[in-house]
């Protein structure tokens, strides 16, 4: 094929591509997009024909596209008489009897004190185990790294238990004096 023919083919292909791009760039209304109508009651639609729009009294929108923003749905609230126990009652809602609240507080304190005693006993046991564990090396710990690993695990357990005891003491302090 002569060079002139190849050059002509390239120009024709370029012109065809340019034409295709022009068709894609035409406004959407020129490509057969449906019109958007604003009907009475602030209703926007593109699902009706021009005749239906005229019958309903709708007007054609032109220019910027319509954006519809959905509003957030309100969350359902619990019944006003229900007391969940998680939040303090408000306004005219039912209040907890003071004697019942004292009983709840006493039960909470008793449970926390029992838990604190149990955790303090376990802490003392872990501290004793750590003191003995640091002093002696077991027969299965011929490797020094295993000994250090066991001692570090004991130290970590003691630290966790101390944090638990401190948390229980803070909770008891929040409840106040018995």
C-alpha positions as CSV (number, residue, x, y, z in Angstrom):
1,X,0.0,0.0,0.0
2,X,1.4,3.4,-0.9
3,X,2.4,5.8,1.9
4,X,-0.2,8.3,0.7
5,X,-3.1,5.8,1.2
6,X,-1.9,5.0,4.8
7,X,-1.8,8.7,5.5
8,X,-5.3,9.2,4.1
9,X,-6.6,6.3,6.2
10,X,-5.1,7.7,9.4
11,X,-6.8,11.1,8.7
12,X,-10.2,9.5,8.1
13,X,-9.9,7.4,11.3
14,X,-9.0,10.5,13.2
15,X,-12.0,12.4,11.8
16,X,-14.3,9.5,12.7
17,X,-12.9,9.4,16.3
18,X,-13.4,13.2,16.5
19,X,-17.0,12.8,15.4
20,X,-17.7,10.1,17.9
21,X,-16.4,12.3,20.7
22,X,-18.6,15.2,19.6
23,X,-21.7,12.9,19.8
24,X,-20.7,11.9,23.3
25,X,-20.2,15.5,24.3
26,X,-23.7,16.6,23.2
27,X,-26.0,17.8,26.0
28,X,-28.0,15.0,27.6
29,X,-31.3,16.6,26.5
30,X,-30.2,16.2,22.9
31,X,-29.6,12.5,23.4
32,X,-33.2,11.8,24.4
33,X,-33.1,12.1,28.2
34,X,-36.5,12.5,29.8
35,X,-37.6,15.8,31.1
36,X,-37.9,16.4,34.8
37,X,-41.2,17.9,36.0
38,X,-42.2,19.7,39.2
39,X,-45.7,18.9,40.1
40,X,-48.0,20.4,42.8
41,X,-47.1,19.2,46.3
42,X,-43.4,19.7,45.7
43,X,-43.1,16.4,43.8
44,X,-40.3,16.0,41.2
45,X,-40.5,13.2,38.6
46,X,-39.3,12.1,35.2
47,X,-41.6,9.1,35.1
48,X,-44.5,10.8,33.3
49,X,-45.1,12.0,29.8
50,X,-45.5,15.6,28.7
51,X,-49.3,15.1,28.3
52,X,-49.6,13.7,31.9
53,X,-47.5,16.5,33.2
54,X,-49.8,19.1,31.5
55,X,-52.9,17.4,32.9
56,X,-51.5,17.4,36.5
57,X,-50.3,21.0,36.3
58,X,-46.6,20.1,36.4
59,X,-43.9,22.4,35.0
60,X,-40.8,21.4,33.2
61,X,-37.5,22.0,34.9
62,X,-34.5,23.2,32.9
63,X,-31.0,23.9,33.9
64,X,-29.3,22.2,36.9
65,X,-30.2,18.7,37.7
66,X,-32.4,18.0,40.7
67,X,-30.8,16.6,43.8
68,X,-33.0,14.9,46.4
69,X,-31.6,14.6,49.9
70,X,-33.3,12.1,52.2
71,X,-33.9,13.4,55.8
72,X,-32.7,11.3,58.7
73,X,-35.5,9.3,60.3
74,X,-36.0,10.0,64.0
75,X,-35.0,7.2,66.4
76,X,-37.8,5.6,68.3
77,X,-37.8,6.6,72.0
78,X,-38.7,4.2,74.8
79,X,-42.1,4.6,76.4
80,X,-42.2,7.5,78.9
81,X,-43.1,5.2,81.8
82,X,-40.3,2.7,81.2
83,X,-37.3,2.9,83.5
84,X,-34.3,1.2,82.0
85,X,-32.0,1.7,84.9
86,X,-29.1,2.9,82.7
87,X,-29.9,6.6,82.8
88,X,-31.4,8.9,85.4
89,X,-35.1,9.5,84.9
90,X,-36.0,12.9,83.6
91,X,-38.8,15.4,84.4
92,X,-42.1,13.8,85.3
93,X,-40.9,10.2,84.8
94,X,-41.1,7.7,87.6
95,X,-38.3,7.9,90.2
96,X,-36.8,5.0,92.1
97,X,-37.7,4.7,95.7
98,X,-34.8,5.9,97.9
99,X,-35.0,2.8,100.1
100,X,-34.7,0.6,97.0
101,X,-31.7,2.7,95.7
102,X,-30.0,2.2,99.1
103,X,-30.6,-1.5,98.9
104,X,-29.1,-1.6,95.4
105,X,-26.1,0.5,96.5
106,X,-25.5,-1.9,99.5
107,X,-25.7,-4.9,97.2
108,X,-23.2,-3.4,94.8
109,X,-20.8,-2.5,97.7
110,X,-21.1,-6.0,99.1
111,X,-20.3,-7.6,95.7
112,X,-17.4,-5.3,95.1
113,X,-15.9,-5.9,98.5
114,X,-16.2,-9.7,98.1
115,X,-14.5,-9.4,94.7
116,X,-11.8,-7.2,96.1
117,X,-11.0,-9.7,98.9
118,X,-10.8,-12.5,96.3
119,X,-8.5,-10.5,94.0
120,X,-6.3,-9.4,97.0
121,X,-5.9,-13.1,98.0
122,X,-5.0,-14.0,94.4
123,X,-2.5,-11.1,94.3
124,X,-0.8,-12.2,97.5
125,X,-0.6,-15.8,96.1
126,X,1.0,-14.5,92.8
127,X,3.5,-12.3,94.7
128,X,4.5,-15.3,96.8
129,X,4.9,-17.4,93.7
130,X,6.9,-14.7,92.0
131,X,9.3,-14.4,95.0
132,X,9.8,-18.2,95.0
133,X,10.1,-18.3,91.3
134,X,12.8,-15.7,91.0
135,X,14.9,-17.4,93.6
136,X,15.0,-20.9,92.2
137,X,15.3,-22.4,88.8
138,X,13.4,-25.5,87.9
139,X,14.9,-28.7,86.5
140,X,13.0,-28.2,83.2
141,X,14.6,-24.7,82.8
142,X,18.1,-25.7,81.7
143,X,17.8,-22.9,79.2
144,X,18.1,-19.5,80.9
145,X,15.6,-18.0,78.4
146,X,12.9,-20.3,79.6
147,X,13.5,-19.3,83.2
148,X,13.3,-15.6,82.2
149,X,10.1,-16.2,80.3
150,X,8.5,-17.8,83.3
151,X,9.6,-15.0,85.6
152,X,8.4,-12.4,83.2
153,X,5.0,-14.1,82.9
154,X,4.7,-14.1,86.7
155,X,5.6,-10.4,86.8
156,X,3.0,-9.6,84.2
157,X,0.4,-11.6,86.1
158,X,1.2,-9.7,89.3
159,X,0.9,-6.4,87.4
160,X,-2.5,-7.3,86.0
161,X,-3.8,-8.4,89.4
162,X,-2.5,-5.1,91.0
163,X,-4.4,-3.2,88.3
164,X,-7.6,-5.2,89.0
165,X,-7.3,-4.5,92.7
166,X,-6.8,-0.8,92.1
167,X,-9.8,-0.7,89.8
168,X,-12.0,-2.4,92.4
169,X,-10.8,0.1,95.0
170,X,-11.7,3.0,92.7
171,X,-15.2,1.6,92.2
172,X,-15.7,1.2,95.9
173,X,-14.5,4.8,96.4
174,X,-17.1,6.0,93.9
175,X,-19.8,4.4,96.0
176,X,-18.7,6.4,99.0
177,X,-18.5,5.4,102.7
178,X,-20.7,2.4,103.8
